Structure formats: structure tokens, C-alpha cells
């Protein structure tokens, strides 16, 4: 999963891009890069870590111009240096990735995953690749299909791509936002007077006083130049929007796929409690922060299964989200550092623990074990998504069935393994019912039905 933020025609474009990347930082924590433009040239800075960690004042002094494109990334195939943390990170695997089009510089940032990368490489022939990213295939195809008409060339290239791609593309004097026909990953456009912005999510816009104007429609690109934005359709829309975005990845303050994320999560919690109330009642409902906060609020709304009272507190000094850490060792360390527990509110209590999902299963057993040790009388677990049984092919790093606990164990076996008194998942048919026009969403990680 990745995050994109772009700026066109604004003073201090690079600084605004850092603010935008920071607003999207929940999407990725491993790499950050920015390419800026002064209308003639492109300038690039990049590094390992979050946006605030990477970009120094010295770097900012080199990112000239009134336009910029930024990217934050965590690897969605094999993580770089997964087994060797002492190895030097691959700087060429940091986006935006830069090339040449018709004699001028071009840079591209990508959120998603292509499913036909090998076929594209065969099509390109003996082209030297400098990275392990599928994004480079897109760039090399754009270079290879150069006729001098960028929009026509992009339309030809996009017709060759399969899978998931939301893109930001920057050239001197132009910023382009692209969503594939499935619209699998979000991408939105903001505006402040004569400045335009593109962002993976809407949540950064208020921080730069920009207004969310619209989403990039599936199967279209929005080309922004001195004359303003212009929409170009390159394929019919065949929507398969990622349902896991709303459940877990997206920020609760965002509007994603036309729905408020916090409102959607509240509706999940209500349905979860309606179907699976705490047997005999409970004293309190606590989320595993932060992505399950609103699901837990919805679960506790009726008070039938306990009062909303967080007893698991997240330490925001422990770094990013556990799920997007690059390997299991890093995930285990993050879990140990990430949470604190209000012991005086736990002893003797019947507690409902609400989480958005169980993917690898790294977190929940440790949480339940601590609650037991602190004297919880009963621990019920409620999960706001169906079991995640299948790897994602479209941009989330769950590549192997053996890494997915629900692919190996039944819900009752997971309950015993976690150590809970009861454990329930939101049924898939209920999630589909909560999704407007369910055929327009992708449930592949839950159903195994790929597109």
C-alpha cells in the first residue's frame, strides 16, 4: 500500500507535499520521495522512513518550483531487505521514479499492484530495469510509446496494464492523476484558489486549507496544466473498489469511494453488535486503536454489550501501524511497544475487544493475554471484517496463504488460539449489504473471487 500527494501551481509546493504525505502517512512508513518542478526541470529527493524523517531543510532547498509529486511506500511484493536489516536499502525502489519522455523529464508515483508485470517486461524486450517495482514497467512503456502527444501515449499504455493502479505523473508544466478502470485504490482532487492538489485520501486537504473537489473517476486521467484540470477517459469504468480500504487502511477523517470512513465503520460496529452481542452482557467495549475506534463506538452504541471505554491506549511514539511493518520480527517489536493498558479499569471486568480485522494474527493473542494477566473476568473478541482468507493481488502485502491465520484455522480454532471466551467475525454477506452497489467492490481477500 502506498500514498500519493501532488501539488500544481502553489508557492512552497514541496513543503505542501510533505504536509500531504504526512496526512497520508498511515498508508505507508518505509520510504518517502518527492519530485518537484519549476516548469523546466524536475528535482528529486528521497530516503528511508516517514516523510517527516526523510526530508531535511537541506533537501527542501533543492526542491524548486511551484509543482511537486510525493510518494510514500511500503513494499507490496517481497519487502526490500526483509531478512537483512543491515543491508543498504535500494534507493531506486523509492518513488516517484524518474525517466525521460520526448526529451523532457517525467516522474511517476504508483499506488496499487499490476498483475501482468512479467508480460509487460516481455513486451518491452531487452530494457534494463533499475528497480524491482512494477511501477518501472509503466514508466518504461511510456518512454517506449513516445509520439510526442503525452495524453494519447498514456491512453495507449494504460490499455496494456492489468490490475490496480492509481497514479500521479509529473512533467514540467503538468500534473496528471490517473485511476484504473476498477478504481481499486482511491485518488482525489483538491483545490485552493488557483492551486490544485491530488491525494490518495481526502484527509490532508483541510490541513492545507484546500477543498475536496472530486474523486478521479475510474478509467480516467485528470491532466492539470496552466489552463486548469481536464478529464480524459481512457477505458470504461468496471469498478472493483477495495473494501479493505474502508475497514482498515483509510483514515477515519477521509471520504473514500464517496463514503465517510468513520460513518462506515460505525455501521459495521452496529451490525456486529446486533448479530453478536456479548453473551450475558459486558462492562465495557474497547477498541484496539486506532483503525477500530469507530467500529467499537458503533458496537457500544446501544450499550447492550457494554459501555465504550478504551482501556487499550496506543503509544504514538512507537512508529507506524503493525500490519504494514516489513517483516514479522518488526511487527512483534511494534506490538510490544505500541500499546499501554489501564490496569485499574480492567480488573474484574467483562470486556469486549473490537478490532477491524485479523490478518496475520500477530496482535490479538498478545492483547488477550495482557488483559487476562491484568484480571479481566471475561474477554470477548469482535472483528469488523470477515475472515481474511486469501492474498491480495492488488496492492496489500499479504502474499502467502500460510501468513493468513484465517486460511489455516476456523473461527473457533482462532478463538482458542487467541485465548478469548468468544470470538466473532462480521459475516461477508453483511459487509456486502453495507456496501452500496456491492458488485462495485472487491472482496477478494475475503471471498477468493479475483477479477
C-alpha positions in Angstrom: 0.0 0.0 0.0 1.2 3.5 -0.8 0.2 7.1 -0.6 0.4 9.8 -3.3 0.2 13.6 -2.9 0.8 16.1 -5.6 0.7 19.9 -5.9 0.2 22.1 -9.0 0.8 25.9 -9.1 1.4 26.7 -5.4 4.1 28.5 -3.6 6.3 26.2 -1.4 5.0 23.2 -3.3 7.5 20.8 -1.8 6.6 21.9 1.8 2.9 21.4 1.0 3.7 18.0 -0.4 5.4 17.0 2.9 2.2 18.1 4.7 0.1 16.0 2.3 2.4 13.0 2.7 2.2 13.3 6.4 -1.6 13.3 6.2 -1.4 10.0 4.2 1.4 8.6 6.4 -0.9 5.9 7.9 -0.8 4.2 4.4 3.0 3.6 4.4 6.0 4.1 6.6 9.1 2.6 4.8 10.1 5.1 2.0 9.3 8.6 1.0 10.2 10.6 -2.1 9.4 14.0 -3.7 9.9 15.2 -7.3 9.4 19.0 -7.8 9.2 21.1 -11.0 9.9 24.7 -11.8 8.3 24.4 -15.2 11.5 23.4 -16.9 13.3 20.8 -14.8 12.5 18.1 -12.3 14.3 17.8 -8.9 14.2 14.7 -6.7 14.9 13.9 -3.1 14.2 10.6 -1.4 15.0 8.4 1.6 14.1 5.7 4.0 11.5 6.4 6.6 8.4 8.6 7.0 8.1 11.9 5.3 9.0 13.9 8.4 12.1 11.7 9.0 13.3 11.9 5.4 13.1 15.5 4.3 15.6 17.8 5.8 15.8 21.5 5.3 18.8 21.0 3.0 16.7 18.7 0.9 13.9 21.2 0.8 16.2 23.9 -0.6 16.9 21.7 -3.6 13.2 21.0 -4.4 12.5 24.1 -6.6 9.3 25.1 -8.2 5.5 25.5 -7.8 4.6 21.9 -8.6 5.6 18.7 -6.8 4.7 15.0 -6.6 5.3 12.9 -3.5 5.0 9.3 -2.6 5.2 7.1 0.5 5.6 3.4 0.1 5.7 0.1 1.8 6.6 -2.8 -0.4 3.7 -4.9 -1.6 5.6 -7.8 -3.1 8.8 -9.1 -1.4 9.9 -6.4 1.1 13.3 -4.9 0.4 15.9 -6.4 2.8 13.2 -8.5 4.6 15.8 -10.8 6.1 18.7 -8.4 6.3 18.1 -5.2 8.1 21.8 -4.3 7.9 21.7 -4.2 4.1 21.7 -0.9 2.3 18.1 0.0 1.2 17.5 0.1 -2.6 17.2 3.8 -3.3 15.9 3.0 -6.8 12.9 1.4 -5.2 11.8 4.8 -3.8 9.1 6.6 -5.8 8.4 8.8 -7.7 10.6 7.1 -10.3 12.1 9.4 -12.9 12.6 8.9 -16.7 12.6 10.8 -20.0 9.6 11.4 -22.3 10.1 13.1 -25.7 13.4 14.6 -24.4 11.9 16.0 -21.2 11.9 14.6 -17.7 8.9 12.7 -16.3 8.3 11.1 -13.0 5.6 8.7 -11.8 4.2 7.6 -8.5 2.0 4.5 -8.1 -0.4 3.1 -5.6 -1.6 -0.4 -6.4 -0.1 -3.6 -8.0 -0.1 -4.7 -11.6 -1.0 -8.3 -12.2 0.7 -8.6 -15.6 4.2 -7.3 -14.9 6.0 -10.2 -16.5 4.0 -10.0 -19.7 4.8 -6.2 -19.8 8.5 -6.9 -19.4 8.4 -9.4 -22.2 6.6 -6.8 -24.4 9.4 -4.3 -23.6 12.1 -6.7 -24.6 15.8 -6.0 -23.6 15.1 -3.0 -21.5 17.3 -2.5 -18.4 15.4 -2.2 -15.2 17.0 -0.4 -12.2 14.3 -1.3 -9.6 12.2 -4.2 -8.6 9.0 -2.2 -8.7 6.1 -2.8 -11.2 5.9 1.0 -11.4 9.0 1.0 -13.5 7.2 -1.1 -16.2 4.7 1.7 -16.5 7.4 4.3 -16.9 9.4 2.2 -19.5 6.2 1.7 -21.5 5.5 5.4 -21.5 9.1 6.0 -22.8 8.7 3.3 -25.4 5.4 4.6 -26.7 6.5 8.2 -27.1 5.0 10.0 -30.0 5.1 13.5 -28.5 1.4 13.5 -27.5 1.5 12.7 -23.8 -2.2 12.1 -23.3 -2.6 9.8 -26.4 0.5 7.9 -25.4 -0.7 7.5 -21.8 -4.1 6.1 -23.1 -2.2 3.5 -25.2 0.0 2.5 -22.2 -2.9 2.3 -19.8 -4.7 -0.1 -22.1 -1.9 -2.5 -21.7 -2.0 -2.6 -17.9 -3.9 -5.0 -15.8 -4.5 -4.9 -12.0 -4.7 -1.9 -9.7 -3.1 1.5 -10.4 -3.7 4.9 -9.1 -1.0 7.1 -10.5 0.5 10.6 -10.1 2.6 11.8 -13.1 4.5 15.0 -13.2 6.2 16.7 -16.2 7.4 20.3 -16.4 4.2 22.3 -16.5 1.8 19.4 -16.0 0.5 17.2 -13.2 -1.7 14.1 -14.1 -3.8 12.0 -11.8 -4.9 8.5 -13.0 -7.2 5.8 -11.8 -7.5 2.4 -13.4 -11.0 1.2 -14.7 -11.6 -0.7 -11.4 -11.0 2.3 -9.2 -9.5 -0.2 -6.8 -7.4 2.4 -5.0 -8.7 5.9 -4.1 -7.4 9.2 -5.6 -8.9 12.6 -5.0 -8.5 16.2 -6.3 -8.4 19.3 -4.1 -8.3 23.0 -4.9 -7.3 26.2 -3.2 -7.9 29.2 -5.4 -5.7 28.6 -8.5 -3.7 25.7 -6.9 -4.7 22.1 -7.4 -3.8 19.0 -5.4 -4.0 15.2 -5.8 -4.1 12.9 -2.9 -4.7 9.2 -2.2 -7.1 10.3 0.5 -9.0 13.5 1.3 -7.8 13.8 4.9 -4.8 16.1 4.1 -6.8 18.7 2.3 -8.1 20.6 5.4 -4.6 20.9 6.7 -3.6 23.0 3.7 -7.0 24.8 3.6 -7.9 23.1 0.3 -11.4 21.9 -0.7 -12.1 18.4 -1.8 -13.4 19.0 -5.3 -14.0 15.4 -6.6 -12.5 12.0 -7.0 -10.7 10.9 -10.1 -13.2 8.7 -11.9 -12.2 5.1 -12.6 -10.8 4.7 -16.1 -9.9 8.4 -16.4 -6.9 10.7 -16.1 -7.2 14.3 -15.0 -4.5 16.4 -16.7 -3.7 19.7 -14.9 -1.8 22.5 -16.6 -1.9 26.3 -16.8 -5.4 26.1 -18.2 -6.7 24.1 -15.2 -7.8 20.4 -15.0 -9.1 18.4 -17.9 -10.6 14.9 -17.7 -9.7 12.3 -20.3 -11.4 8.9 -20.3 -9.2 6.0 -21.5 -11.4 3.0 -20.5 -14.9 2.2 -19.4 -15.3 2.0 -15.7 -15.5 -1.5 -14.3 -15.4 -0.8 -10.6 -13.9 -3.1 -8.1 -13.1 -0.7 -5.2 -11.1 -2.3 -2.3 -13.4 -2.9 0.6 -10.5 -3.3 2.9 -9.7 0.4 2.4 -12.8 1.5 4.4 -12.4 -1.2 7.0 -8.7 -0.7 7.8 -6.4 1.4 5.6 -8.2 4.7 5.1 -8.1 7.4 7.7 -11.3 7.9 9.6 -11.5 11.6 8.6 -11.3 10.7 4.9 -14.1 10.4 2.4 -13.1 7.3 0.3 -15.2 6.0 -2.6 -17.8 8.6 -1.8 -18.4 7.4 1.8 -17.3 8.8 5.1 -14.9 6.3 6.5 -15.9 7.0 10.2 -19.6 6.6 9.4 -19.0 3.4 7.5 -17.0 1.9 10.4 -19.8 2.9 12.8 -22.3 1.0 10.7 -20.0 -2.1 10.9 -19.9 -1.9 14.6 -23.7 -1.6 14.9 -24.2 -4.7 12.8 -21.6 -6.6 14.6 -23.3 -6.0 17.9 -26.7 -6.7 16.6 -25.6 -10.1 15.3 -23.1 -10.9 18.1 -23.9 -9.2 21.4 -21.7 -10.1 24.4 -23.4 -13.1 25.9 -24.8 -12.1 29.3 -23.7 -8.6 28.7 -20.3 -6.9 29.3 -19.0 -4.0 31.3 -17.0 -2.2 28.6 -16.2 -2.2 24.9 -12.6 -1.2 24.0 -11.1 -0.9 20.5 -7.6 -1.9 19.5 -6.6 1.6 18.4 -6.7 3.3 16.1 -8.4 1.9 13.0 -11.1 0.1 15.0 -12.1 3.1 17.2 -15.2 3.9 15.3 -16.2 0.2 14.8 -16.1 -0.1 18.6 -18.1 3.1 19.0 -20.8 1.6 16.8 -20.7 -1.7 18.7 -21.2 0.1 22.0 -23.8 2.5 20.8 -26.8 0.5 22.2 -24.9 -0.2 25.5 -26.4 -3.6 25.4 -22.9 -5.1 25.3 -21.1 -2.6 27.4 -20.1 1.0 27.6 -17.5 2.4 25.2 -14.4 2.8 27.3 -11.0 2.4 25.8 -8.6 0.5 28.2 -6.0 -0.1 25.5 -4.1 3.0 24.7 -1.9 3.4 21.8 1.6 4.9 22.2 2.1 7.3 19.2 5.8 7.2 19.8 6.1 3.6 18.7 6.0 4.2 15.0 3.5 3.2 12.3 0.9 0.5 12.0 1.8 -3.0 12.9 0.2 -4.6 9.7 2.4 -2.6 7.3 5.7 -3.3 9.1 8.1 -5.0 6.7 8.5 -8.4 8.4 7.3 -10.4 11.4 10.2 -9.5 13.7 9.4 -5.8 13.2 5.7 -6.5 13.7 6.4 -8.2 17.0 8.6 -5.4 18.3 6.0 -2.8 17.3 3.2 -4.7 19.1 5.3 -4.8 22.3 5.9 -1.0 22.1 2.6 0.1 20.7 0.0 -0.4 23.5 -0.5 0.5 27.1 -3.3 -0.8 29.3 -5.3 1.0 32.1 -5.0 -1.8 34.6 -7.3 -0.2 37.2 -10.2 -0.3 34.7 -9.6 -3.9 33.6 -9.5 -6.0 36.8 -12.8 -7.9 37.3 -14.4 -6.5 34.2 -16.2 -8.3 31.3 -14.5 -6.8 28.3 -15.4 -6.8 24.6 -12.3 -6.2 22.5 -13.1 -4.8 19.0 -10.6 -4.9 16.1 -11.0 -4.1 12.4 -9.5 -7.4 11.2 -7.3 -10.3 11.9 -4.8 -10.8 9.1 -1.6 -12.5 10.3 -2.9 -12.7 13.8 0.2 -11.0 15.4 -1.7 -8.7 17.7 -4.8 -10.3 19.2 -3.2 -13.1 21.2 -0.9 -10.7 23.0 -3.7 -8.3 23.7 -5.9 -11.0 25.2 -3.0 -12.4 27.3 -2.3 -9.0 28.8 -6.0 -8.4 29.6 -6.1 -11.8 31.4 -3.0 -11.0 33.3 -4.5 -7.7 34.4 -7.5 -9.5 35.8 -10.2 -9.3 33.1 -13.1 -11.5 34.1 -14.2 -12.3 30.5 -12.7 -11.3 27.2 -14.9 -11.3 24.1 -13.4 -10.5 20.7 -15.4 -9.0 17.8 -13.9 -8.4 14.4 -15.2 -5.8 12.0 -14.4 -7.7 8.8 -15.0 -11.2 7.5 -12.0 -13.6 7.9 -9.2 -12.6 5.6 -8.5 -16.0 3.8 -6.9 -15.0 0.5 -3.8 -13.0 -0.5 -4.4 -9.6 -2.1 -3.2 -9.2 -5.7 -3.9 -5.5 -5.9 -1.6 -3.7 -3.5 -1.7 -5.1 0.0 1.2 -7.1 1.3 -0.5 -10.5 2.1 1.3 -12.6 -0.4 1.2 -16.1 1.1 -1.8 -18.2 2.3 0.3 -19.5 5.2 0.7 -16.0 6.6 -3.1 -15.6 6.9 -4.4 -17.1 10.1 -8.0 -17.5 8.7 -6.6 -19.5 5.8 -5.3 -22.0 8.3 -7.7 -22.0 11.2 -11.5 -21.9 11.6 -13.1 -19.1 13.7 -13.5 -21.5 16.7 -9.8 -22.5 16.3 -8.8 -18.8 16.2 -10.8 -18.2 19.3 -8.9 -20.9 21.2 -5.6 -19.8 19.8 -6.3 -16.2 20.7 -7.5 -17.2 24.2 -10.8 -15.4 24.1 -14.1 -16.6 25.7 -15.9 -15.8 22.5 -14.8 -14.5 19.1 -17.0 -13.5 16.1 -16.3 -12.1 12.7 -18.6 -9.8 10.6 -20.2 -12.1 8.0 -19.3 -11.4 4.4 -23.0 -11.2 3.4 -23.4 -8.4 6.0 -20.4 -6.5 4.7 -21.8 -6.8 1.2 -25.1 -5.4 2.4 -23.4 -2.4 4.0 -21.6 -1.7 0.7 -23.7 0.4 -1.8 -23.8 -1.5 -5.1 -21.8 -4.4 -3.8 -20.8 -5.5 -7.3 -18.6 -2.4 -7.5 -16.4 -3.5 -4.6 -13.6 -6.0 -4.4 -13.9 -8.6 -1.6 -11.2 -10.9 -3.0 -9.2 -11.2 0.2 -12.3 -12.5 1.9 -14.1 -14.4 -0.9 -11.2 -15.5 -3.1 -13.1 -14.1 -6.1 -10.4 -12.2 -8.1 -11.1 -10.0 -11.1 
